[in-house]
Amino acid sequence: MTNPGDDRTAALERRSFLRNAFLAGGAVMAGVPILGCASSPPARPSSAPADQPARSSPAAKSILLAYFSRAGENYYYGGRRNLQVGNTEVLARKISRPIDCDVHRIEAADPYPDDYEETVARNVREQDADTRPAIAGPLPPIARYDTVLLGSPIWNVRAPMIMTTFTEGLDLRGKTVVPFTTHAMSGLGTTARDYAATCPGATIAEGLAVRGEEVNDADAAVEAWLQRLRLLSAPPGATRSPSNTPT
């Protein structure tokens, strides 16, 4: 999916703004400093900014990449276009190819509509009511993973509420949580703060934000980000077997 609008300074302005800049994507990268989540000190963070040494080798990491994406009618440079594959899924594929990870697609039990305006309206209702949309199927077993990459669009400055459903349903204490997003103009939005609140005891690492319109050209940004996190398990430019890529 492309990504909902941004700051709404008043209720009417927010609704208007959402209709003009709800979903989108492109290759702009945004860094988030590593933060400790609330209750307990982080254990063995498996990613670090470029100016800090990694605490474990890439080969020792066990990584889960989980993402939510929406296809259908999406925002595109002020207009609309129909996507067969959502922008966040495109980005998830680019991230998963050069790293050794398992991939889990997060799907809503009640799928979001293909219509752009209907999705905008549903997202506003869910945010206003602090809803936890149900997820289709079971959550992935999490104990074996050291690092969890969480991908989503940004809708109205934050990740869709289904990402809160996902993080609240898992015990991420002692793990490194790494956000990545596609967006219209909000970058990572409030993902670092929100994940810090819903995954106490985890470490929030530097995130990656890509504009939806430019996501197909984000390879260089993805590679540089993965190198900084020291997650690459293959030489730059190499590709892996498609067995772990999203379908």
N, C-alpha and C positions, 0 to 999 in steps of 0.2 A: 504494500500500500504506500501511497505517498502520504504526506504528513500534514496534519491539521494546522490551523493557524496559530497565531502567537498572541502576544499580550492583549488582553481586553481590558481597557481602563474603566469601562462602565458596561452594564449588562447589555444595553442595546448595541453599543459599539462592538462588544465581543461577538455577538451573534453575527453582525455585519461582517466583521473581520474574518470570522470562521468561514463564511461563505466565499470569501475571496482568496484565502490562503490557508486551506485546511491541510492538504496533503501534498507533498512534493519530494524531490531528492536531487543530489549532485555531489561533486567531489570536493567539498570543503571539509577540512579536518579540524576538530576541536578537541583540545586536550583537557583532561580533568585531573587535578592532582590526586595522588593516592590519599585516601581518607580511611581512618579506622571507623568501623561501625560501632554502635553504642556499647553493649553491655560488657563484653570481655575483650581483652587485647587480641589482635589478629594473630593467627598462627601461620607461620611459614608462607607469607604471601608469595605467589609464584610469578608475579609480574612486578616490574618496577620501571620508573622513568629512566631515561637514558643516563642520567647523572648518578644513578644508584646501581650497585652491583646486583645481579640476579642471585636469589638465594638457592636456586636449584637449577640444574641444567635442563634444557628443553626436553631431552630424552626422558627425564624423570617425571615429567608432568603428565597428569591425566586430565584431559580437557573435555568438557561438555560445551557445545554451542547450542543454545536454545533460542528460538526466534519466533516472533509473531509477525505475519505479513498479510496484507490485503491487496488483492488484485481488483479488477473492475475499473469503474470510472474514477480517475484521479486528477488532482491538481497538476497543471503543467504550465509554468510561466504565465500565470494569470488566467489561463483557460482550463480546459479539461481534455483528457485523453483516456482511452481504455487500455488497460494493461492486462495481458495474459498472465504475467508473472509480476507479483508485487515488488516494489523497489527494495524493501528490506530483504526479501528472499534473494534478489539478485546480489545484494551486498553480502548476505550470509554465504552464498556460494563462493564468492570471491575470497572470503576469509577462510572458509573451511578447506579449500583446495591445498594451500601450502602448509597446513598444520596437521598434526596427528590428533584428530578429535572425533568424538561422536556427535551426531547432529540430531536434535529433537525439534520438531515443528510444533508450536503451540497453536491449537485451533479452538475457536469458540464453539461451545455446544449449540449456541444460537448464532449462526454465522452472520457477520455484518453484511448489509445489503450491498449490491453492486452499485447502486445509485449513490453518487457523491453526497448530495444534499441530505439524503436519509441517514447516511453514516455520520455526517456532521451533527445532525440533530440527536442521534442516539448517543454519540460520544459526549455531547454537552449534558444530556440527562444523566449519564453514568458518572461523569465527574461531579456534577452538582449534588448527586445523591450518595457519593462515595461508594459506588456499587462495586461488587466483586463478581464480574461476569463468570459464569461457569465455563470450565475447560472441558472439551471433548476428550475422553479417554483418560487413562491414568497418568499421573506425573512420573517423570523418569526417576529411577533409583539414583540417589545422589552421593551415597557414601564414598564411592570409589574415586570421585573426582576431586582434584585439588583446585582447579580453575574452572569457572563457569562464565562463558561469554553470553550476554543477554542482548538480543537484538530486537528492535521494534521501530515503528515509525514514531514520530513526535506529533501528537494531536493536541492542539491548544496548549502548547508549551510543555506537555508532559507525555510520558508513555501512555498508551491506552490502559484502562483500568484492569484489563485482563492480565497485564504484566504484574500488577499487585496481587491478583489471585495466585499467580504462579509463584512469586517469591515468598509470599506468606505461607504457602503450602509446603515449603522445603526447609530443611535445617541446613543453613549455609554457614554455620559457625566454623571458623578456622579456614575457610576457603577464600579464594580471591575471586571477586565478581567484577567483570569487565563489560561495561555497557558499550553498545554500538547502535547508532540510529540513522534513519533517513528522515529528512525534514524539508520544510519549505523555507524557513528562515530562523528557526529557534535552536539550531545546533543540537546539543545533547539535552536541551530543556532542563527539567528538574530531576533527571534520572539519577544522578549521583546522590542527591539528597534523599530521593524517594527510596532507592535501594539501600542506602544506609539505614533508613528507618525500618525497613521490612526484612532486613537480613542481619540482625544484631550478631556481632562476633565475627563477621566477615571483614574483608578488606576490599575497598572500592578502588580499582585501578584506573589508570588513564583510559578515557573512552575515545571513540571515533565517531564523528558526525559527518554525514555525506548528504549533500543536497540531492533530492530525488531525481531532478531533471538530469543530473550529471553522473548518476550512479554507475552507468555502463563504462565510464571512463575513470573509475576510482581505483584501478589496480595499483598505481604507484603509491597513492595515499595508504591503501591497505598494507602494502608490503613494508612501507616505512614504519607504520604503526606497529605491526607485528614484530619488526626488528627491534624497536624500542622496548617492547614488552618481552623480548627474547623468547618468543613462542614459536618461531619458525623452526620446522623440523626438516626442511628441504632447502637447497640453495635457492637464492633469489631467482625468480622466473620459472622455477621448476613446477611441474604440476603433479598431483597425486592421482591415484586411482579414484574413480568417481564414486566408490562404494559408500563414502561418508558424506557425499554432497547432498543437499536438500533435493527432494523430488516433488 
